[in-house]
Amino acid sequence: MIRTVTAAETAPTTHPWPIHAEGLRVRAGRHLAVDGLDLALGVGVHGLLGPNGAGKTTLMRALATVVKPAGGRLTLRGQSIDGDLRRVRRGLGYLPQQFGFYPRFTVREFVEYMAWLKEMPKAAVPGAVQRAIDRVGLTAKADARMKTLSGGMLRRAGIAQAIVNDPEIVLLDEPTVGLDPEQRLDFRELLRTVGVDSCVLVSTHLVEDVVAACTEVILICDGRRLFQGTPDDLIARGGPGDPGDSPAERGYSAVLRRHREQAAR
């Protein structure tokens, strides 16, 4: 049975660094996928970039409290993850790469169910669910069954459940998979809106989405942070001789190239 949650527990809290990691180490099986990572993220939209196997998904899972760190220190919303995880999770929104759902649920039922799992106050759920569905552009599909949705619509339903509780921290792992170009533009605008009051971290391979929607970029490789700065800072790292179809992609390539050159020495 779900206990009654007080207003103090569900209300947004204010911390200078909603996400703060020091020397964070996280394993993916036997592999140390995140190795001594320092990270401090405030309110705004942050893009997480890196090649395949860089440790992005493992980091996102640790920040979502799905996996326990192997070492270091991690605080979320000003609270250590060694404390009351249920309280920490009430202020989180998380969309993993692959998320489960009951195919016969409607979109509304799915988002309502996730709101219930997040222990939202019962009276607040209907309005919050409708707002989340409207924000991701699924108003016309609110009563459609999940099994009838396209891949892009499923991702949007996943984003709706991540933001239904107006979380202080929003973690989105590859959220634009399956979205068409127009939907990606809408998604960028949604990110900007959510990032006004929340700390949003978006993991993606699409450098241009990060540059267009994010106020800050974090680039990791081999479980370590190689770069953290504004999109303009990333662009400034590249040059005409670096691979890429845009200044941002050339900056991304340049940071990775220098890291690999140093590692080879």
C-alpha positions in Angstrom: 0.0 0.0 0.0 1.3 3.4 -0.9 1.6 5.7 2.1 0.5 9.4 2.1 3.3 11.6 0.8 3.6 15.1 2.4 3.8 18.3 0.5 7.4 18.8 1.7 8.5 15.6 0.2 7.0 16.3 -3.2 7.7 20.0 -3.6 10.8 21.0 -5.7 13.9 21.7 -3.7 16.6 24.2 -4.5 20.2 23.1 -4.6 23.1 24.8 -6.4 24.0 21.4 -7.9 21.0 19.1 -8.3 23.5 16.6 -9.7 26.9 16.4 -8.0 29.4 13.6 -8.4 33.0 13.3 -7.1 35.3 10.5 -8.3 32.2 8.5 -9.4 33.0 4.9 -10.4 30.3 2.7 -11.9 30.5 -0.8 -13.2 28.6 -2.4 -16.1 29.0 -6.0 -15.3 32.7 -6.5 -14.6 33.7 -3.5 -16.7 34.4 -0.2 -15.0 32.3 1.9 -17.4 32.5 5.2 -15.4 36.0 5.8 -13.9 36.6 8.6 -11.5 34.1 11.1 -12.9 33.6 14.6 -11.4 30.4 16.3 -12.4 28.4 19.3 -11.2 25.2 20.2 -13.1 22.7 22.9 -12.2 19.4 24.0 -13.6 19.4 24.1 -17.4 19.7 21.7 -20.3 22.9 19.6 -20.5 23.9 17.4 -23.4 25.9 14.2 -22.8 27.9 13.2 -25.8 30.4 10.4 -26.4 31.2 7.5 -28.7 29.6 4.1 -28.3 30.9 2.4 -25.2 31.9 5.8 -23.6 29.9 5.1 -20.5 26.9 7.4 -21.2 24.1 4.9 -20.5 25.9 3.5 -17.4 26.3 7.0 -16.1 22.6 7.8 -16.7 21.6 4.6 -14.9 23.7 5.6 -11.9 22.2 9.1 -11.8 18.7 7.5 -12.0 19.6 5.3 -9.0 19.1 2.2 -11.1 22.6 0.9 -10.5 24.7 1.6 -7.4 28.1 3.2 -7.8 31.2 1.2 -7.2 33.0 4.2 -5.6 33.1 7.9 -5.3 30.3 10.2 -4.0 27.0 11.0 -5.6 24.4 13.5 -4.4 21.1 14.2 -6.2 18.8 17.0 -5.1 21.3 17.7 -2.3 20.8 14.2 -0.9 23.3 11.4 -0.8 22.1 8.3 -2.6 23.2 6.3 0.4 20.2 7.8 2.2 16.4 7.6 1.5 16.3 6.6 -2.2 12.5 6.8 -2.3 12.6 10.5 -1.4 15.4 11.1 -3.9 13.4 9.4 -6.7 10.3 11.5 -6.2 12.2 14.4 -7.7 13.6 12.4 -10.6 12.3 11.8 -14.1 14.0 9.1 -16.2 13.6 7.8 -19.7 15.9 4.9 -20.4 16.9 3.8 -23.9 14.4 0.9 -23.6 11.4 1.3 -21.3 8.8 -1.2 -20.5 5.0 -0.8 -20.7 1.8 -2.8 -20.8 0.7 -2.8 -24.5 -3.0 -2.7 -23.7 -2.6 0.5 -21.6 -3.7 3.7 -23.2 -1.2 6.5 -23.2 -3.2 8.2 -20.4 -3.2 5.0 -18.3 0.5 4.5 -18.8 1.4 8.0 -17.7 -1.1 7.7 -14.8 0.5 4.4 -13.7 4.0 6.0 -13.8 2.7 8.9 -11.7 1.3 6.4 -9.2 4.7 4.7 -9.0 6.3 8.0 -8.3 3.9 8.4 -5.4 2.4 11.7 -6.6 -0.6 13.0 -4.6 -3.7 11.4 -5.9 -5.6 14.7 -6.4 -2.7 16.1 -8.5 -2.4 13.1 -10.9 -5.2 13.8 -13.5 -4.1 17.3 -14.2 -0.4 16.5 -14.2 -1.0 13.6 -16.6 -3.0 15.7 -19.1 -0.3 18.5 -19.0 2.5 16.0 -19.7 0.6 14.4 -22.6 -0.1 17.8 -24.1 3.5 19.0 -23.7 4.8 16.0 -25.8 2.2 16.5 -28.5 0.1 13.3 -27.8 -3.2 15.0 -26.9 -5.0 13.3 -29.9 -3.5 9.9 -28.9 -4.2 10.1 -25.1 -6.8 7.3 -25.3 -4.9 5.2 -27.9 -3.4 1.9 -26.7 0.4 1.9 -26.4 0.7 -1.1 -28.7 -0.8 1.0 -31.6 1.8 3.8 -31.4 4.7 4.3 -33.8 8.2 4.3 -32.5 8.3 8.1 -32.3 5.1 8.3 -30.4 6.3 5.7 -27.9 9.3 7.9 -27.2 7.1 10.8 -26.7 4.9 8.8 -24.3 8.2 7.9 -22.5 9.1 11.6 -22.2 5.6 12.3 -20.8 6.1 9.9 -18.0 9.5 11.3 -17.3 8.1 14.8 -16.8 4.7 14.1 -15.3 5.9 14.8 -11.7 7.6 18.1 -12.6 10.9 16.6 -11.5 13.9 18.7 -10.4 16.1 16.3 -12.3 15.2 14.9 -15.8 17.3 12.2 -17.3 16.7 11.3 -21.0 18.7 8.6 -22.6 18.5 8.8 -26.4 15.1 10.5 -26.4 15.0 11.4 -30.1 15.3 7.9 -31.4 12.4 7.4 -33.8 11.4 11.1 -34.0 11.2 12.7 -37.4 12.8 16.0 -38.1 9.7 18.0 -37.2 9.2 16.1 -33.9 12.9 16.7 -33.1 12.4 20.4 -33.5 9.4 20.2 -31.1 11.4 18.2 -28.7 14.2 20.8 -28.6 11.6 23.4 -27.7 10.2 21.1 -25.0 13.7 20.7 -23.5 14.2 24.5 -23.4 10.9 24.8 -21.5 11.6 22.0 -19.0 15.2 23.3 -18.5 13.9 26.7 -17.1 13.2 25.1 -13.7 14.8 21.7 -13.9 18.3 20.1 -14.3 17.9 18.2 -17.6 20.6 15.8 -18.8 20.1 14.4 -22.4 22.3 11.6 -23.7 22.5 11.4 -27.5 24.7 10.8 -30.5 23.2 13.7 -32.3 25.6 16.6 -31.8 23.4 19.1 -33.6 20.5 18.4 -31.2 22.8 19.2 -28.3 24.1 22.4 -29.8 20.5 23.6 -30.7 18.8 22.8 -27.4 21.5 22.6 -24.6 23.1 25.3 -22.6 26.0 23.1 -21.7 27.8 20.1 -23.2 29.6 17.2 -21.5 31.7 14.9 -23.6 32.9 11.6 -22.0 35.0 8.8 -23.3 36.3 5.6 -21.6 34.2 6.6 -18.6 36.0 9.9 -18.1 35.0 13.5 -18.7 37.0 15.0 -21.6 35.1 18.3 -22.0 32.4 20.4 -20.2 31.4 23.8 -21.5 29.0 25.7 -23.7 28.2 24.7 -27.3 30.3 27.6 -28.4 33.2 26.3 -26.4 32.9 22.9 -28.1 32.8 24.6 -31.5 36.0 26.5 -30.7 37.9 23.2 -30.1 37.5 22.2 -33.8 39.3 23.3 -37.0 38.9 22.9 -40.8 40.9 19.7 -40.7 38.8 17.9 -38.2 36.1 15.5 -39.4 32.5 16.6 -39.3 29.7 18.2 -41.3 29.3 21.2 -39.0 31.4 23.3 -36.6 30.0 21.4 -33.6 30.8 18.0 -35.1 34.3 19.2 -35.9 34.8 20.4 -32.3 33.5 17.0 -31.0 35.9 15.1 -33.3 38.8 17.3 -32.2 38.3 16.6 -28.5 38.1 12.9 -29.1 41.2 12.9 -31.4 43.3 14.7 -28.8 42.2 12.3 -26.1 43.1 9.3 -28.1 46.5 10.8 -29.1 47.3 11.4 -25.4 46.1 7.9 -24.5 48.4 6.3 -27.1 51.5 8.0 -25.8 
